[in-house]
Amino acid sequence: MSNPTSVLLVDDHQLIRDGLAGVFDLEDDMTVVGVAGSVAEALAKYDELEPSVVVADLQLQDGTGLDIIRAIRRKSQTTGLVVLTMHSGDEQIFAAMEAGASGFVGKDAPSGEVVKAARHSAVSPRSFVCAGLVGAMMRRTAAGSTKLSEREHEVLLLLADGLGATAIGEKLFMSESTAKSHIARIYQKLGASNRAQALVTAMRIGLLSSVRQTNP
C-alpha cells in the first residue's frame, strides 16, 4: 500500500482544526501531519513538513487563506491547495481559482466533501473543483464578462488542440505577442491562471464541446 497523503490543516479555531483532523484520521489514505492557526504559522509549517495537501480557512487573523495559496503556489505546482470557508459567494470562488487553489469547499458542506476535495487536489493540484463553480460561471456568463470575441474563440480552440502562442500566431497569421495578448484576455475572462483551468472552465460553460489536450 502506498504512503498516505500528508495534510496540513489551517484554521484559527481549534475546534474546527480538531474536527477536521478527526475526519481525516478516519481515512486510511490520508494523514494529518500538522495544524496551524495563522498565515505565518501555516507557511512555516509548510516549509517544515512539506505536506502534499494544505486545507486552509479563508479568513485568518493575520491575512487570508488566499495569501497561503499564492505563497505556496509560487513555490510548488504540485501541492494540493484547498480553501475551506463560510464565505462561499461567487467572488470568493473566483478569487480562490485565480490564486491557484485546487479546490473550494464551503464549511456548510458535508465533511466528506472536504476529504474528496483534498484527494482531488493531491492528484490534480492545478485543476479547480468547486460544487458552486458551474453556477458561478453561468452567472458571470449571463453578465457578459465571459463572452469571447470570434478571434478569442479561435485562439481558445487552438489552445484546446495543445498549441502554444508561437504556433497559434503562425496558424492565425498574427504575431506571437498578439497571440499572447489574446490568450491573456481569455484567461482573464474565464477566471483562469493557466491553460488547464481555462479549458476546464470553457467546457463547463459550453464554450468547448471537447478537449484533446489540457496541458498547462
Secondary structure, 3 states (H helix, E strand, C coil): CCCCEEEEEECCCHHHHHHHHHHHHCCCCEEEEEEECCHHHHHHHHHHHCCCEEEEECEECCEEHHHHHHHHHHHCCCCEEEEEECCCCHHHHHHHHHHCCCEEEECCCCHHHHHHHHHHHHHCCCCCEECCHHHHHHHHHHCCCCCCCHHHHHHHHHHHCCCCHHHHHHHCCCCHHHHHHHHHHHHHHHCCCCHHHHHHHHHHCCCCCCCCCCCC
